[in-house]
Amino acid sequence: MQDIYQEYATTLEAAVLLKRTDRTVRRYIRHGLLRAVTIGGAYLIPRDELAQFCPPLPGNPNFRRRKSKTGRNL
């Protein structure tokens, strides 16, 4: 039986492979750009998904925090 952890990467491992931060990888997952499964509250990302993933360009307006009329971040 093959070890399941060889087929999946944690968000930290994905961050290193994608040259992004862990927080950014989690954001990609929340926005549906990167497929992942949740086990015990931790995300596991299929390694074949990482091999095919093309991250959006830095400064993508879809990932900027919106500001409300009062100037606070939403």
Backbone as XML, in Angstrom:
<?xml version="1.0"?>
<chain id="A" units="angstrom">
  <residue number="1" name="MET">
    <atom name="N" x="0.837" y="-1.189" z="0.000"/>
    <atom name="CA" x="0.000" y="0.000" z="0.000"/>
    <atom name="C" x="0.881" y="1.251" z="0.000"/>
  </residue>
  <residue number="2" name="GLN">
    <atom name="N" x="0.551" y="2.161" z="-0.876"/>
    <atom name="CA" x="1.337" y="3.379" z="-1.002"/>
    <atom name="C" x="0.971" y="4.354" z="0.112"/>
  </residue>
  <residue number="3" name="ASP">
    <atom name="N" x="1.978" y="5.030" z="0.628"/>
    <atom name="CA" x="1.757" y="6.011" z="1.690"/>
    <atom name="C" x="0.988" y="7.205" z="1.129"/>
  </residue>
  <residue number="4" name="ILE">
    <atom name="N" x="-0.135" y="7.553" z="1.751"/>
    <atom name="CA" x="-0.992" y="8.646" z="1.263"/>
    <atom name="C" x="-0.277" y="9.990" z="1.285"/>
  </residue>
  <residue number="5" name="TYR">
    <atom name="N" x="0.675" y="10.159" z="2.179"/>
    <atom name="CA" x="1.365" y="11.438" z="2.293"/>
    <atom name="C" x="2.350" y="11.670" z="1.146"/>
  </residue>
  <residue number="6" name="GLN">
    <atom name="N" x="2.664" y="10.645" z="0.375"/>
    <atom name="CA" x="3.493" y="10.841" z="-0.807"/>
    <atom name="C" x="2.681" y="11.415" z="-1.958"/>
  </residue>
  <residue number="7" name="GLU">
    <atom name="N" x="1.369" y="11.231" z="-1.915"/>
    <atom name="CA" x="0.490" y="11.716" z="-2.973"/>
    <atom name="C" x="0.004" y="13.138" z="-2.709"/>
  </residue>
  <residue number="8" name="TYR">
    <atom name="N" x="0.112" y="13.609" z="-1.466"/>
    <atom name="CA" x="-0.404" y="14.915" z="-1.081"/>
    <atom name="C" x="0.695" y="15.776" z="-0.466"/>
  </residue>
  <residue number="9" name="ALA">
    <atom name="N" x="0.512" y="17.087" z="-0.578"/>
    <atom name="CA" x="1.436" y="18.048" z="0.029"/>
    <atom name="C" x="0.668" y="18.915" z="1.013"/>
  </residue>
  <residue number="10" name="THR">
    <atom name="N" x="1.334" y="19.343" z="2.061"/>
    <atom name="CA" x="0.726" y="20.280" z="3.002"/>
    <atom name="C" x="0.787" y="21.683" z="2.393"/>
  </residue>
  <residue number="11" name="THR">
    <atom name="N" x="0.127" y="22.625" z="3.029"/>
    <atom name="CA" x="0.167" y="23.989" z="2.515"/>
    <atom name="C" x="1.580" y="24.581" z="2.614"/>
  </residue>
  <residue number="12" name="LEU">
    <atom name="N" x="2.337" y="24.174" z="3.606"/>
    <atom name="CA" x="3.719" y="24.656" z="3.719"/>
    <atom name="C" x="4.583" y="24.122" z="2.584"/>
  </residue>
  <residue number="13" name="GLU">
    <atom name="N" x="4.439" y="22.837" z="2.271"/>
    <atom name="CA" x="5.197" y="22.252" z="1.166"/>
    <atom name="C" x="4.784" y="22.898" z="-0.159"/>
  </residue>
  <residue number="14" name="ALA">
    <atom name="N" x="3.487" y="23.124" z="-0.326"/>
    <atom name="CA" x="2.989" y="23.761" z="-1.548"/>
    <atom name="C" x="3.534" y="25.174" z="-1.673"/>
  </residue>
  <residue number="15" name="ALA">
    <atom name="N" x="3.608" y="25.888" z="-0.557"/>
    <atom name="CA" x="4.126" y="27.258" z="-0.571"/>
    <atom name="C" x="5.575" y="27.291" z="-1.054"/>
  </residue>
  <residue number="16" name="VAL">
    <atom name="N" x="6.369" y="26.337" z="-0.613"/>
    <atom name="CA" x="7.768" y="26.279" z="-1.038"/>
    <atom name="C" x="7.849" y="25.963" z="-2.533"/>
  </residue>
  <residue number="17" name="LEU">
    <atom name="N" x="7.050" y="24.995" z="-2.982"/>
    <atom name="CA" x="7.073" y="24.608" z="-4.390"/>
    <atom name="C" x="6.588" y="25.722" z="-5.312"/>
  </residue>
  <residue number="18" name="LEU">
    <atom name="N" x="5.587" y="26.470" z="-4.865"/>
    <atom name="CA" x="5.007" y="27.543" z="-5.682"/>
    <atom name="C" x="5.697" y="28.887" z="-5.476"/>
  </residue>
  <residue number="19" name="LYS">
    <atom name="N" x="6.637" y="28.936" z="-4.527"/>
    <atom name="CA" x="7.345" y="30.171" z="-4.175"/>
    <atom name="C" x="6.365" y="31.257" z="-3.741"/>
  </residue>
  <residue number="20" name="ARG">
    <atom name="N" x="5.429" y="30.857" z="-2.902"/>
    <atom name="CA" x="4.434" y="31.750" z="-2.320"/>
    <atom name="C" x="4.431" y="31.504" z="-0.812"/>
  </residue>
  <residue number="21" name="THR">
    <atom name="N" x="3.662" y="32.276" z="-0.073"/>
    <atom name="CA" x="3.556" y="32.056" z="1.365"/>
    <atom name="C" x="2.453" y="31.032" z="1.647"/>
  </residue>
  <residue number="22" name="ASP">
    <atom name="N" x="2.490" y="30.482" z="2.846"/>
    <atom name="CA" x="1.463" y="29.539" z="3.280"/>
    <atom name="C" x="0.088" y="30.204" z="3.250"/>
  </residue>
  <residue number="23" name="ARG">
    <atom name="N" x="0.043" y="31.440" z="3.664"/>
    <atom name="CA" x="-1.218" y="32.187" z="3.689"/>
    <atom name="C" x="-1.794" y="32.355" z="2.272"/>
  </residue>
  <residue number="24" name="THR">
    <atom name="N" x="-0.935" y="32.599" z="1.299"/>
    <atom name="CA" x="-1.378" y="32.747" z="-0.085"/>
    <atom name="C" x="-1.916" y="31.428" z="-0.626"/>
  </residue>
  <residue number="25" name="VAL">
    <atom name="N" x="-1.257" y="30.325" z="-0.297"/>
    <atom name="CA" x="-1.734" y="29.005" z="-0.741"/>
    <atom name="C" x="-3.111" y="28.729" z="-0.162"/>
  </residue>
  <residue number="26" name="ARG">
    <atom name="N" x="-3.311" y="29.056" z="1.098"/>
    <atom name="CA" x="-4.635" y="28.872" z="1.712"/>
    <atom name="C" x="-5.683" y="29.757" z="1.036"/>
  </residue>
  <residue number="27" name="ARG">
    <atom name="N" x="-5.291" y="30.945" z="0.638"/>
    <atom name="CA" x="-6.205" y="31.842" z="-0.070"/>
    <atom name="C" x="-6.593" y="31.248" z="-1.431"/>
  </residue>
  <residue number="28" name="TYR">
    <atom name="N" x="-5.612" y="30.676" z="-2.145"/>
    <atom name="CA" x="-5.905" y="30.012" z="-3.419"/>
    <atom name="C" x="-6.935" y="28.904" z="-3.219"/>
  </residue>
  <residue number="29" name="ILE">
    <atom name="N" x="-6.803" y="28.164" z="-2.135"/>
    <atom name="CA" x="-7.741" y="27.073" z="-1.851"/>
    <atom name="C" x="-9.128" y="27.638" z="-1.560"/>
  </residue>
  <residue number="30" name="ARG">
    <atom name="N" x="-9.206" y="28.661" z="-0.714"/>
    <atom name="CA" x="-10.500" y="29.263" z="-0.380"/>
    <atom name="C" x="-11.215" y="29.822" z="-1.605"/>
  </residue>
  <residue number="31" name="HIS">
    <atom name="N" x="-10.458" y="30.389" z="-2.549"/>
    <atom name="CA" x="-11.036" y="30.982" z="-3.753"/>
    <atom name="C" x="-11.295" y="29.944" z="-4.848"/>
  </residue>
  <residue number="32" name="GLY">
    <atom name="N" x="-10.934" y="28.697" z="-4.583"/>
    <atom name="CA" x="-11.203" y="27.637" z="-5.549"/>
    <atom name="C" x="-10.194" y="27.536" z="-6.678"/>
  </residue>
  <residue number="33" name="LEU">
    <atom name="N" x="-9.066" y="28.202" z="-6.557"/>
    <atom name="CA" x="-8.037" y="28.127" z="-7.587"/>
    <atom name="C" x="-7.184" y="26.875" z="-7.453"/>
  </residue>
  <residue number="34" name="LEU">
    <atom name="N" x="-7.139" y="26.326" z="-6.262"/>
    <atom name="CA" x="-6.320" y="25.159" z="-5.975"/>
    <atom name="C" x="-7.176" y="24.148" z="-5.230"/>
  </residue>
  <residue number="35" name="ARG">
    <atom name="N" x="-7.226" y="22.921" z="-5.741"/>
    <atom name="CA" x="-8.046" y="21.879" z="-5.137"/>
    <atom name="C" x="-7.295" y="21.262" z="-3.950"/>
  </residue>
  <residue number="36" name="ALA">
    <atom name="N" x="-8.028" y="21.005" z="-2.868"/>
    <atom name="CA" x="-7.430" y="20.401" z="-1.679"/>
    <atom name="C" x="-8.496" y="19.640" z="-0.907"/>
  </residue>
  <residue number="37" name="VAL">
    <atom name="N" x="-8.046" y="18.695" z="-0.097"/>
    <atom name="CA" x="-8.941" y="17.984" z="0.818"/>
    <atom name="C" x="-8.582" y="18.408" z="2.231"/>
  </residue>
  <residue number="38" name="THR">
    <atom name="N" x="-9.551" y="18.344" z="3.114"/>
    <atom name="CA" x="-9.325" y="18.715" z="4.499"/>
    <atom name="C" x="-9.353" y="17.464" z="5.357"/>
  </residue>
  <residue number="39" name="ILE">
    <atom name="N" x="-8.310" y="17.273" z="6.136"/>
    <atom name="CA" x="-8.246" y="16.156" z="7.068"/>
    <atom name="C" x="-7.848" y="16.722" z="8.416"/>
  </residue>
  <residue number="40" name="GLY">
    <atom name="N" x="-8.745" y="16.624" z="9.381"/>
    <atom name="CA" x="-8.463" y="17.127" z="10.723"/>
    <atom name="C" x="-8.201" y="18.620" z="10.757"/>
  </residue>
  <residue number="41" name="GLY">
    <atom name="N" x="-8.814" y="19.379" z="9.871"/>
    <atom name="CA" x="-8.626" y="20.823" z="9.847"/>
    <atom name="C" x="-7.417" y="21.277" z="9.057"/>
  </residue>
  <residue number="42" name="ALA">
    <atom name="N" x="-6.642" y="20.342" z="8.513"/>
    <atom name="CA" x="-5.467" y="20.692" z="7.711"/>
    <atom name="C" x="-5.751" y="20.412" z="6.245"/>
  </residue>
  <residue number="43" name="TYR">
    <atom name="N" x="-5.268" y="21.280" z="5.378"/>
    <atom name="CA" x="-5.429" y="21.081" z="3.945"/>
    <atom name="C" x="-4.340" y="20.156" z="3.424"/>
  </residue>
  <residue number="44" name="LEU">
    <atom name="N" x="-4.732" y="19.237" z="2.552"/>
    <atom name="CA" x="-3.782" y="18.400" z="1.825"/>
    <atom name="C" x="-4.069" y="18.593" z="0.343"/>
  </residue>
  <residue number="45" name="ILE">
    <atom name="N" x="-3.035" y="18.922" z="-0.408"/>
    <atom name="CA" x="-3.172" y="19.246" z="-1.823"/>
    <atom name="C" x="-2.544" y="18.123" z="-2.634"/>
  </residue>
  <residue number="46" name="PRO">
    <atom name="N" x="-3.294" y="17.580" z="-3.614"/>
    <atom name="CA" x="-2.702" y="16.534" z="-4.464"/>
    <atom name="C" x="-1.476" y="17.074" z="-5.197"/>
  </residue>
  <residue number="47" name="ARG">
    <atom name="N" x="-0.401" y="16.293" z="-5.207"/>
    <atom name="CA" x="0.839" y="16.742" z="-5.839"/>
    <atom name="C" x="0.680" y="16.931" z="-7.347"/>
  </residue>
  <residue number="48" name="ASP">
    <atom name="N" x="-0.179" y="16.131" z="-7.994"/>
    <atom name="CA" x="-0.394" y="16.327" z="-9.421"/>
    <atom name="C" x="-1.110" y="17.654" z="-9.692"/>
  </residue>
  <residue number="49" name="GLU">
    <atom name="N" x="-1.934" y="18.104" z="-8.749"/>
    <atom name="CA" x="-2.589" y="19.404" z="-8.852"/>
    <atom name="C" x="-1.545" y="20.526" z="-8.790"/>
  </residue>
  <residue number="50" name="LEU">
    <atom name="N" x="-0.559" y="20.370" z="-7.924"/>
    <atom name="CA" x="0.503" y="21.377" z="-7.805"/>
    <atom name="C" x="1.346" y="21.448" z="-9.066"/>
  </residue>
  <residue number="51" name="ALA">
    <atom name="N" x="1.571" y="20.290" z="-9.689"/>
    <atom name="CA" x="2.387" y="20.252" z="-10.896"/>
    <atom name="C" x="1.712" y="20.996" z="-12.044"/>
  </residue>
  <residue number="52" name="GLN">
    <atom name="N" x="0.380" y="21.014" z="-12.064"/>
    <atom name="CA" x="-0.366" y="21.656" z="-13.144"/>
    <atom name="C" x="-0.766" y="23.090" z="-12.809"/>
  </residue>
  <residue number="53" name="PHE">
    <atom name="N" x="-0.631" y="23.505" z="-11.559"/>
    <atom name="CA" x="-1.135" y="24.798" z="-11.106"/>
    <atom name="C" x="-0.302" y="25.941" z="-11.655"/>
  </residue>
  <residue number="54" name="CYS">
    <atom name="N" x="-0.976" y="26.967" z="-12.137"/>
    <atom name="CA" x="-0.333" y="28.188" z="-12.609"/>
    <atom name="C" x="-0.873" y="29.336" z="-11.751"/>
  </residue>
  <residue number="55" name="PRO">
    <atom name="N" x="-0.100" y="29.828" z="-10.786"/>
    <atom name="CA" x="-0.605" y="30.867" z="-9.890"/>
    <atom name="C" x="-0.873" y="32.177" z="-10.628"/>
  </residue>
  <residue number="56" name="PRO">
    <atom name="N" x="-1.859" y="32.946" z="-10.151"/>
    <atom name="CA" x="-2.116" y="34.250" z="-10.767"/>
    <atom name="C" x="-0.934" y="35.189" z="-10.567"/>
  </residue>
  <residue number="57" name="LEU">
    <atom name="N" x="-0.851" y="36.185" z="-11.409"/>
    <atom name="CA" x="0.237" y="37.155" z="-11.302"/>
    <atom name="C" x="0.143" y="37.928" z="-9.995"/>
  </residue>
  <residue number="58" name="PRO">
    <atom name="N" x="1.272" y="38.308" z="-9.416"/>
    <atom name="CA" x="1.234" y="39.135" z="-8.206"/>
    <atom name="C" x="0.502" y="40.439" z="-8.488"/>
  </residue>
  <residue number="59" name="GLY">
    <atom name="N" x="-0.240" y="40.908" z="-7.499"/>
    <atom name="CA" x="-0.984" y="42.143" z="-7.659"/>
    <atom name="C" x="-2.333" y="41.938" z="-8.309"/>
  </residue>
  <residue number="60" name="ASN">
    <atom name="N" x="-2.760" y="40.695" z="-8.424"/>
    <atom name="CA" x="-4.059" y="40.387" z="-9.007"/>
    <atom name="C" x="-5.140" y="41.072" z="-8.179"/>
  </residue>
  <residue number="61" name="PRO">
    <atom name="N" x="-5.972" y="41.898" z="-8.785"/>
    <atom name="CA" x="-6.986" y="42.629" z="-8.013"/>
    <atom name="C" x="-8.020" y="41.733" z="-7.344"/>
  </residue>
  <residue number="62" name="ASN">
    <atom name="N" x="-8.155" y="40.496" z="-7.789"/>
    <atom name="CA" x="-9.102" y="39.584" z="-7.152"/>
    <atom name="C" x="-8.675" y="39.210" z="-5.747"/>
  </residue>
  <residue number="63" name="PHE">
    <atom name="N" x="-7.400" y="39.391" z="-5.416"/>
    <atom name="CA" x="-6.906" y="39.012" z="-4.105"/>
    <atom name="C" x="-6.586" y="40.192" z="-3.211"/>
  </residue>
  <residue number="64" name="ARG">
    <atom name="N" x="-6.847" y="41.388" z="-3.672"/>
    <atom name="CA" x="-6.615" y="42.551" z="-2.827"/>
    <atom name="C" x="-7.757" y="42.702" z="-1.843"/>
  </residue>
  <residue number="65" name="ARG">
    <atom name="N" x="-7.464" y="43.208" z="-0.687"/>
    <atom name="CA" x="-8.506" y="43.425" z="0.320"/>
    <atom name="C" x="-9.294" y="44.662" z="-0.045"/>
  </residue>
  <residue number="66" name="ARG">
    <atom name="N" x="-10.604" y="44.533" z="0.005"/>
    <atom name="CA" x="-11.461" y="45.681" z="-0.277"/>
    <atom name="C" x="-11.511" y="46.587" z="0.942"/>
  </residue>
  <residue number="67" name="LYS">
    <atom name="N" x="-11.696" y="47.872" z="0.706"/>
    <atom name="CA" x="-11.866" y="48.813" z="1.806"/>
    <atom name="C" x="-13.297" y="49.309" z="1.802"/>
  </residue>
  <residue number="68" name="SER">
    <atom name="N" x="-13.841" y="49.416" z="2.977"/>
    <atom name="CA" x="-15.200" y="49.940" z="3.098"/>
    <atom name="C" x="-15.175" y="51.456" z="2.980"/>
  </residue>
  <residue number="69" name="LYS">
    <atom name="N" x="-16.321" y="52.068" z="3.007"/>
    <atom name="CA" x="-16.401" y="53.524" z="2.904"/>
    <atom name="C" x="-15.752" y="54.219" z="4.091"/>
  </residue>
  <residue number="70" name="THR">
    <atom name="N" x="-15.623" y="53.511" z="5.202"/>
    <atom name="CA" x="-14.999" y="54.101" z="6.394"/>
    <atom name="C" x="-13.478" y="53.964" z="6.350"/>
  </residue>
  <residue number="71" name="GLY">
    <atom name="N" x="-12.962" y="53.247" z="5.329"/>
    <atom name="CA" x="-11.515" y="53.077" z="5.202"/>
    <atom name="C" x="-10.985" y="51.827" z="5.861"/>
  </residue>
  <residue number="72" name="ARG">
    <atom name="N" x="-11.861" y="51.046" z="6.468"/>
    <atom name="CA" x="-11.411" y="49.813" z="7.101"/>
    <atom name="C" x="-11.383" y="48.666" z="6.096"/>
  </residue>
  <residue number="73" name="ASN">
    <atom name="N" x="-10.449" y="47.746" z="6.294"/>
    <atom name="CA" x="-10.383" y="46.565" z="5.444"/>
    <atom name="C" x="-11.533" y="45.643" z="5.751"/>
  </residue>
  <residue number="74" name="LEU">
    <atom name="N" x="-12.120" y="45.069" z="4.708"/>
    <atom name="CA" x="-13.196" y="44.095" z="4.896"/>
    <atom name="C" x="-12.648" y="42.692" z="4.925"/>
  </residue>
</chain>
